[in-house]
Amino acid sequence: MDTGLSVATVQRRIRNMKANGTIMAETALINPKSVGYAMTFLIFVELEHERIDQIDAFRRKAKAESQVQQCYYVTGESDFALIALARNMEDYEQLTHRLFFNDSNVKRFRTSVVMDRTKVGMDVPLG
């Protein structure tokens, strides 16, 4: 795509967008199956208590868990929605113990197993 801008101008704009937080990161989209993660899960988590310190504690735990790809604090029946990966069902069970069963503030969680990754990405429409 030709923008009509010089390379230096484009590089300067990219640098500025990184500095002001418009561009948060540059990432590679890796096929999870190619690195051994055959299963993807949507997990909806309801906390027992919704005090800010407990919400923040769960946020930190989800951020620290490498198998959690995305974590959203949401409205509605659940408090959090997660997208997580596992190598197999046993691996997922271990993840549930680390994230949920060993946390007294997790009231319940519901899981949906992803059958097909129809659309995956973090694209944001511009314009």
N, C-alpha and C positions, 0 to 999 in steps of 0.2 A: 504494500500500500504506500503510495507516494503522498506525503503530507505537505510537500512544498517547503519544508523547513530544512535548514542545514543540520548536519549531524551534531554540531556543537550546541545548537539551540535545543534540539531534542534531548541531548544529554543533560543540559542545564535544567530543563523542565523536569526531567525524571529525578535529578538530584533534589530539586526544590520539593517535588511531591513526596519524596522519601523523608525529607527534613520536616515537612509540615504534617506528616502522618497520613496523607492521602494514599500513598503506597505503603502498606504495612509490612510486606515481605515479598520476596521472590521465591517461589517454590516449584518443585517438580511434582507432578501428579503421578504417583507410583501405583501400579496395579497390585493390590494387596495379595492376590493369589500368587504372584510371581515371587513374593518374599515369604510365603508360607501361611498367610492369613486367609483361610478359605471361607470364613464366615464373617458377616457383618450384621450388627444388631442395632435396632432402635430401642432405647430403654427410657422409660418414663418413671421418674423418681418422685415420691411424695415424702416430705420430711415430717417428723413428729412435731417439731417446734420450729417456728419461723422467725426466731430472733436473728438479728443481723450477724452476730458472731457465729451462729451455727450455720447460717447460709454461707458465710465466707469460708468456714471450715470445710464445707462440702465442695465449694468452688476450688479451694486449694487442692483437695484430694483428687478431684476430677482432672485438674490441670496437671498434676504430678503423675497421673497414670498414663503410661505410654500407649496403652491399647485404646484409650478414649481419644477419638479423632476430633470430635466436636462436643461442646457442652454449652447448653443454652439455659438461662434462668427464664422461666416462662410463666404465663398466667394460665388459669384454668384448673383442672383437676390435679395436675402435676406441678411440682415446683421446678423440676429440671427435666430437660430432654437431652439424651446423650446419643451419640453415634459411636459405636465401639467395634473393634475387631477382635477375632479370636481364631486360633489355629484350628480348633475343633471344639466340641461341646464340653469336654473336660477342661480345656483352657478357659472357656467362658464361665464355667462353674467356679473356677479359682478366682476369676475376676469378680464375680458376684460376692464372693466371700470377702475379698479385699475392700470392695467399694460399699457393699450394702449390709451383709450379715454381721460384719464386725463393727458396724456403726450404729450405736443405740439411737441415733436421731433419724435414721431411715425408717419410716413407718411402713412403706411398701414400695415395690417397684414392679413394673410391667414390661415385658420384653416382647418385641416382634422380631422374628428372624427375617432378614432380607433375602428374598428369593432371587432377585435380579437387580443389579446396579444399573438401572435404566439411564440415569443422567447423574453424573458426578462432576462437581466443580465448584469453584468459588467466584465465578465470573460475576461482575457487577455491571449492569447495563449503563452505558454512558451516553447520555443524550436522549 
